[in-house]
């Protein structure tokens, strides 16, 4: 149930959530912070004093966004750095270059409804970018998070997780015909399971995570949608601004109590209800995304896949 003492909800913005929070002497990494809700997540964390790294594929765009955030917040400790989540070598290079503790890792970047694409390893692109890239990043930054003493991981999921659990025997559509909706859904389920399992496995390291559903926000993420479908969705469902969409990420990063046994999926700045079917197109989390057996299996499978990419 929502904590009625907290004034935050669906209409809250990231800057409203961060108000009164002091993140000076804290560090944060936000992936995909060159556009959309990633920008506003990074802006809010910087506004509270955090040193924020925008982990982006397009560094020129990232540099422009970093300059804008520095100007709007007065925080000079905002920079952009290159990482391509589809390229494990790039992820490892980013992580190996990190110096000092890391207090907040916001796995914000993602792709959606792509035509069939694969990495050089043969990994389906949704799973590779949305899950495996972020998994590799968290693994690489684990020592930095451990040294922070109380680090948090925020994993951006979606109500789209409802369309598919983990396809244990066909992760990459090697057997079944490719379906972009199922591929996206599987990757979003993986985001929740990762947060759940990271909290369990890294409890002794003081690291905990949770997944978030930002809400219905129309950004560059939907660029591969059929335009007619997109128009219909905009008419049917209530939408948020990017500032509102970033609020739940910021809430979990700075206000939510995370750890074993705490909620693994938030929406509208509150824990989501476990449901049999998504409500109103956006609300609730399905049991398959909270299955500890699936979380354990996925973690081990992800480690094996990354080991093969060396």
C-alpha positions, 0 to 999 in steps of 0.5 A, a space after each residue: 500500500 502507498 505510504 500516505 506520509 509521502 506526498 509523491 505520486 503520478 504527477 510528481 516531478 523528479 525535481 519535486 522528489 529530490 527537494 530536500 535531499 543532499 547528495 553532495 559527496 555522492 556519485 551517480 551513473 545514469 545510462 541513456 542520459 542523452 535523451 528523455 527521462 534519463 536527462 531529467 533523472 541526471 538533472 535531479 541527482 545533480 541538483 541535489 549535489 551528486 557528481 553525475 556521469 551520463 553514460 551515453 553512446 553519442 558523446 557529443 549529445 551527452 556533452 551538450 546535455 551535461 553542459 545544460 545540466 551544469 548550467 541549470 543546477 550550478 553543479 559542475 560535477 556532471 560529465 558524459 562518458 561513452 558506453 555502448 550497451 550492445 558492446 560488452 567491450 565498451 561496457 568493460 572499458 567504461 567500468 575499468 576506467 571508473 575511479 572511486 566509490 559509486 553510490 547510485 547506478 541508474 540503468 535507464 537506457 533501453 531499446 524497444 520494438 526493434 526489427 530483428 537485430 543481433 550482436 556479434 555474439 548472436 544475442 538478440 538486441 533487446 536482451 543484449 542492450 536492456 539486460 545483458 549490457 546493464 548486467 555487465 555494467 553492474 558487474 564491472 562497477 560492483 567493486 565501486 558500489 561495494 566500496 560506497 557502503 550502501 549503493 543502490 541500483 535502479 533498473 528501469 522496467 516497463 509494464 511491457 514485462 507482462 508480455 513475456 517471462 524469461 524464455 528459458 529455452 529460447 532466449 534469443 529466438 533461435 528456434 521461434 519466429 522473432 517477435 519484437 513485443 515478446 523480445 522487449 517484454 522478456 528484457 523488461 522482465 529481466 530488468 526486474 529479476 536482475 534487481 531482485 537477484 542483485 539485492 539478494 546476492 550483494 546484500 553483504 556488500 551493502 548493495 540493493 536494487 529495485 526496478 521501476 515503471 516510469 509510466 506512459 511517456 512518449 519519447 524517442 524509445 517508441 520510434 520503431 512503433 507503427 505511427 497509427 498504433 502510437 496515435 491510438 495509444 496516446 489517445 487511450 492512455 494518460 501520459 506523463 511528462 519526462 520530468 514526471 517520468 523520471 520521478 520514480 527513478 529518483 524516488 527509488 534512488 534517494 528515498 525508498 528503503 531497499 534490501 532483501 524483502 523490500 519491494 522490487 518494482 515501483 510505479 508512481 513513486 510507490 511500490 506496485 501491486 502484484 496483479 494477474 494482468 496489467 491494470 489500465 495499460 500501465 499499473 502493476 507487476 506480474 508474478 513472473 517478474 518476481 520469481 526468485 527461481 527465475 532470477 537465480 537462473 537468469 543471473 547464472 545464465 547471464 554470467 555464462 553468456 558474458 564469459 563467452 564474450 571475452 
